[in-house]
Amino acid sequence: MLIPLFAQVLLTFYVGIVMRLRREKAVKEGTDWRYFKTFEGEKPPRYVLQADQHFTNMFETPMLFFAGCITAMVLDGVDNVLLGLAAAFVLARCIHAWVTLTNNRLLWRSRIFVTSSLILLTSWCWLLYATFA
């Protein structure tokens, strides 16, 4: 279970680096650096905001993933089904990040988000079933 957890951590760091690089590029292109201090004033270009918003998203739904994985480890409930679901979740989140940080097509992004969320819900349901069955 540590491998999917670590993969999700690496993805979060990757998105953070992309966000930082995009902010630096925007400042070099003339965006006022003070925007990033208080988030007031003229907004930076869309490509910067996409990375910023996606980095914030990395601390929302994935937190339920971390909680589920840690719960499974504490309850000694890790099995092949949970490992597969964890790997599928991380893969879906990688695809979601790729779509968000590249073409940002809403239909693709929303479908993969829903898919990753359903995988996460399934993993929690499986954990409950395996724990109490």
C-alpha positions, 0 to 999 in steps of 0.5 A, a space after each residue: 500500500 505504500 507504493 500507491 501512497 508514495 506515487 500520490 505524494 510524488 504526483 502532488 509534488 510534481 503538480 506543485 513544481 509545475 505550479 511554481 514554474 508557471 508562476 515564475 514564468 508569469 512573473 517574468 512575462 509581467 504578472 505582478 508578483 504581489 498577486 501571489 502574496 495576497 491573491 488580490 489584483 489582476 489575475 495571472 494568465 489562465 495556465 497559471 490559475 489552472 496549475 494553482 487550482 489543481 495543486 489545491 485540488 491535490 489536498 482535497 479528494 486525495 486526502 480521502 485516499 490517504 485516510 483510506 490507505 492508512 486505515 486499511 494498513 492499521 486494520 490489517 485490511 490490505 489485500 489485492 483488491 485494495 491494492 488494485 483500487 489504490 493503483 487505479 485511483 493513482 493512475 486516474 489522478 495522474 491522467 486527471 493531472 495531465 488533462 488539467 495541466 495540458 489541454 484542460 478539456 472539461 468533459 475529459 477532466 470531469 469524466 476522469 474525476 468522476 471515475 477516480 472518485 468512484 474508484 475511491 468510494 469503491 475502495 472505502 466500501 471494500 474496506 468496510 466489507 472486508 473489515 466486517 465480513 
